[in-house]
């Protein structure tokens, strides 16, 4: 085992995750301010981008960057046409800078949404007192507001760091020569060598780091929840129009970078999907979609995507509901206890990456199977379902549960008659969320290497790997529509009014 190689890979993994998180923060914080405190056209659309990291797979984002920022991408073609250049001026992809940009802009909406929600509900008594004493807005921000926002900033940044730390597809495509993260190294080592000691060292180091990060994340999230517990959903400050040249400049720069590195790559997928690379037909053309749909692997991959997605989402939702009921009833029985360990327990699957799980399965059995894929996805996704369902159950008052326990035969009767009816919408939301995550998962199917088995994400990845980018964009667009519809189906459910 090469200790120095392990150290270098671990260092690169942490470094790229940290740099991606910092860049995401630099974009998210000004965007959060404008969404929370200013009124402008497109505000709701900007906030809606927070769903993109959850409902659009990383593979789709990778396709977008290839089609827009690649050497033959839309941006380079535009610059060559305008300035009469002989070669592509933008060479960001397949480098450390390209990887950081892709990951930061893919994940920044999560920080933006969480911080914006907290920012617009901050009490203004301290800030108003500071204004009366003559403090300027920037001084108020750096001495008061930033400390009020710190728990939400820290917890959301930690979540982005975890996602970037575990990034696989984006690193596999954009990491550049010689750059490999722990996830990619584990995958490549499992495919090319049988160095089990090295594999174990990689997996062990990664899991230890993840456990430390997730523990810190849970502590930060608990602190954030405690600080915002009494704020409800009230907006304390009325949003005003953007004012002053400094705000106009900051807003313009923020929107420019979001349009360039986030919106434009997504539009690049749309443009390439409706562009034919063979017949020379004008835009829009459905010829690329026709070739994709007529492919022998397309419909079997769609069928597999739905079967695996439905099965894994069902298992995730059921497991999360059972555990949420167990935890909520224990809280009702002993309300003075916090049950912090039981709340952290559902986060533990995040400490084991999908690549590590896939490699373990391929080492234990001769061949992976769809059953393995279903159970592994359910194991990895049920924490997401738990967060949705438990948040809903926590809104059921202790008085309601206690009264039901008095008049009911047993706890199962309380769950069936009271908790389940009040949880239907959260169950639907959890199912839609976990289904979209499962449908967009490329990592586990790729690592398992199931014979004669294809999902739509794997089908899209195969097209991209064969440099058939127009067809990959068309297949990716179909996959994106499936993920967006299922994700939105769960999230359009109105919140239950629990008393």
WORATA-V950918 format. One record per helix or strand of 3 or more residues. SS is the DSSP state (@ for helix, = for strand). FROM is the first residue (numbers start at 0). TO is the last residue. Records with the same first field share a line. If there is no record, write none. Layout:
# WORATA-V950918
SS = FROM-TO, FROM-TO
This chain:
# WORATA-V950918
@ = 2-36, 42-54, 57-68, 73-82, 95-118, 124-131, 136-164, 168-173, 181-191, 195-226, 228-230, 243-272, 286-293, 295-332, 339-344, 347-350, 353-363, 369-392, 397-406, 410-438, 442-447, 455-464, 468-490
